[in-house]
Each structure stands twice: as structure tokens, then as C-alpha cells.
Amino acid sequence: MLNAIKTFFCSELQGSTTSTNEHQQQLACAALLIEVAIVDQEFDSDELQTLTNILQSKFNITPEECETLCTLAQSECEQATSMYQFTQLVNESCSAEEKFELIKGMWTIAYADGNLDKYEEYVVRKVSELIYVSHSDFIRAKLQARP
């Protein structure tokens, strides 16, 4: 995973002063957001557009960089045996506010297609627990993301 991250960010963000740890954080967050989008077996255009908007605004990246990040994150999701590798990176590198924003983004993607699937809700709940977001913040994020 680390080599893919280094290759992506070296080729896409050559002039960037961003550290590898921040790149790993971006990939981990993108992977967790994608987990919500794909868990119901329907990764539709509304979810993709919502994912793109969240990543571009959160990480201040170009559409091309976002597309590459999404492709890499989706590949990492397919190869991962659990969400632990992603949640561990989030725990090591994200503040409480960043974790809250991640959960809010996950809820936003879950609601994007107009149908909150039980598996989407499960993934958001599980990630919330694994990254130590309080239940009250979990609910607050859900309410803020609800359309």
C-alpha cells in the first residue's frame, strides 16, 4: 500500500510540500468514504459526485488528482481484508474534528442516492466506533448530513 501511495503522490503532486503521512491520511479517508459507497453493491453517479465533492473540498485537490485518489482508494478497498488499516491511519493522523468530518462525509455519501441502506449505516457506525467518535457526535454528524 505504501508504495502505491508514494508513486501516486510523487507523480500527481510533484510540487507539493505535503508529507507521506498526510498522503496516507488522504488515502485512508478516501477508502473509508468509498466503503460506504460500495457496500450496498450500487456505486451510482450521485454517490460518486458526492465523494468527489467531499474529497476535493477536504483535501483541496484538483479533479484529476481526485479521480486518481478515488481509483487508488477503490483498489485499496478491494485488496483490504478489513477496515482496520484505514481506521488505524485515521486514528494516528486525524484530530477529533477531522474524524467528525469524516463520519459526516460518510453519512453524506450514504444519503446521496436517496436511500439509506442498512449496510451503509452499519459501515458508518463501525468506522465511528473504530476511530473513537462519540455516539453524540455520530448522531450529530448524521443529522447534519441528512438531506
Secondary structure in CASP SS format (residue, H / E / C, confidence):
PFRMAT SS
TARGET T0000
AUTHOR 0000-0000-0000
METHOD secondary structure of the structure
MODEL  1
M C 1.00
L H 1.00
N H 1.00
A H 1.00
I H 1.00
K H 1.00
T H 1.00
F H 1.00
F H 1.00
C H 1.00
S H 1.00
E H 1.00
L C 1.00
Q C 1.00
G C 1.00
S C 1.00
T C 1.00
T C 1.00
S C 1.00
T H 1.00
N H 1.00
E H 1.00
H H 1.00
Q H 1.00
Q H 1.00
Q H 1.00
L H 1.00
A H 1.00
C H 1.00
A H 1.00
A H 1.00
L H 1.00
L H 1.00
I H 1.00
E H 1.00
V H 1.00
A H 1.00
I H 1.00
V C 1.00
D C 1.00
Q C 1.00
E C 1.00
F C 1.00
D C 1.00
S H 1.00
D H 1.00
E H 1.00
L H 1.00
Q H 1.00
T H 1.00
L H 1.00
T H 1.00
N H 1.00
I H 1.00
L H 1.00
Q H 1.00
S H 1.00
K H 1.00
F H 1.00
N C 1.00
I C 1.00
T C 1.00
P H 1.00
E H 1.00
E H 1.00
C H 1.00
E H 1.00
T H 1.00
L H 1.00
C H 1.00
T H 1.00
L H 1.00
A H 1.00
Q H 1.00
S H 1.00
E H 1.00
C H 1.00
E H 1.00
Q H 1.00
A C 1.00
T C 1.00
S C 1.00
M C 1.00
Y H 1.00
Q H 1.00
F H 1.00
T H 1.00
Q H 1.00
L H 1.00
V H 1.00
N H 1.00
E H 1.00
S H 1.00
C C 1.00
S C 1.00
A H 1.00
E H 1.00
E H 1.00
K H 1.00
F H 1.00
E H 1.00
L H 1.00
I H 1.00
K H 1.00
G H 1.00
M H 1.00
W H 1.00
T H 1.00
I H 1.00
A H 1.00
Y H 1.00
A H 1.00
D C 1.00
G C 1.00
N C 1.00
L C 1.00
D C 1.00
K H 1.00
Y H 1.00
E H 1.00
E H 1.00
Y H 1.00
V H 1.00
V H 1.00
R H 1.00
K H 1.00
V H 1.00
S H 1.00
E H 1.00
L H 1.00
I C 1.00
Y C 1.00
V C 1.00
S C 1.00
H H 1.00
S H 1.00
D H 1.00
F H 1.00
I H 1.00
R H 1.00
A H 1.00
K H 1.00
L H 1.00
Q H 1.00
A H 1.00
R C 1.00
P C 1.00
END
